[in-house]
């Protein structure tokens, strides 16, 4: 009983204050508590709070490191001093030397992917061999500034193909998506918010919509003094007839987007943390609203988890002219440390059109802002303005993602494009789903089959399962007696498990977020059992209080 009293004391004195803290900052406190638990008992800390995967894609990295050997050979070919100084790659004849290098290293790890990517670019894009391999050699060596600064020429081509395959289900809309390579999805988010405001597309106090639950920064950024957007939250609060979450949206809530005062819609799709894609019905409803009610609705969709759902199709495919898409390679390829992502915007888009339609006074302000970059700044595309804004305009000449990062991104993309049978994707989805099943099988809760579930995270609403197992009176007791954060504090303090609170993502306050990416399958057995044990302990306290 003493332990329970301590937990309740934490709830009353501390947990209420911590509700206002970002769940990613709260995680550090939970880790400290779990660490203390380890010292007291023979536990191993299991941190299922962060979405950093515990896998990597090997072949694209093997290809990168092999290409690095070729790049160094090319540098030393120019000159090589015993002090460790060499030249830089030269274009003339470099493709022939690359082909000879591959022949000499045909059994080396990564050689087949390099060869396959080379042939793909020659066949699919009619790339000039010397120009292509020179870009690759300079990229892997990193001896130049990024040119073009938005994204390298061949990197853009191959990543465009990758997005058409993975985010458009191999059925991309007509036209081309321009890409801006960024330092992970986090940098993409920062650049988007900044440039939307700098280009007067979103102004302080403007109305935006946010589909929740959502990745916490999308909640926190609009509240900053600089933005102070008027946020309409559209909650995924649809339930089944027997009271379980579907993590989908009600038609009447989606219809709030018809209001033309709502200028922008921010989505993570699949969602974070529920990890479900928008239903086809919801997508169709949004498409209809844009076409008939709110044609200038700016849609910003973060699709990092799309590859974990078979035949995923982004809003960038359905509403290409309205949609800015953020895609990061970090989760699918186990590459959070590489910081590689892109912003995709269709060549024909409402952002450029709305800038062109601004009042003359506002256009003059923008022309002055970008006048040092172009004799006709009014013709600059919005996506190119983002590149300049990312470097405070004055440093545009040194903008762009580092060349080695862009080279690794290219190899991640080609690895998927050349995997015609989707072996990697099928195995990735299988790993995640096995972990998900291990978690839920050991909670004793029921997991409904759903083709729209990515399963990268799982959000478990303790009140839903408390009601299922013990009834409404128990739920009322739980809400009256404890703080919603008590669950994650208990798990950290008593079992050394670190989970994040779903309320921090604007989800149900009594929900917990479990990452299925960063622990092994057996660990999710323990997490599932611990979640159920905590719920049962609450029930025991409730029964004792009657």
Secondary structure, DSSP 4 states (H G I P E B T S, - for coil): -HHHHHHHHHIIIIIHHHTTS-HHHHHHHHHHHHHHHHHHSS---EE-SS---S---HHHHHHHHHHHHHHHHHHHHH-EETTTEE-----TTHHHHHHHHHHHTTTSTTHHHHHHHHHHHHHHH---HHHHHHHHHHHHHT-S--SSSSS-HHHHHHHHHHHHHHTBTT-PPSS-EEEEEESHHHHHHHHHHHHHHHTTSS-TT-EEEEEES--THHHHGGGSTTT--EEEEEE---B-TTS-B-----HHHHGGGG-TTEEEEEEESS-SSS-BPPPHHHHHHHHHHHHHT-TT-EEEEE-TTGGGSTT-B-HHHHSTTTEEEEEESTTTTT-TTT--EEEEEESS-HHHHHHHTS-HHHHHHHHHHTTTT-TTGGG--HHHHHHHHTTTTTTGGG-S--HHHHHHHHHHHHHHHH-TT-HHHHHHHHHHHHHHHHHHHTTT------TTB--SEEEEEHHHHHHHHH-HHHHHHHHHHS-TTHHHHHHHHHH-EE-EEGGGGTS-TTEEEEESSSS-HHHHHHHHHHHHHHHHHHHHHHHHH-
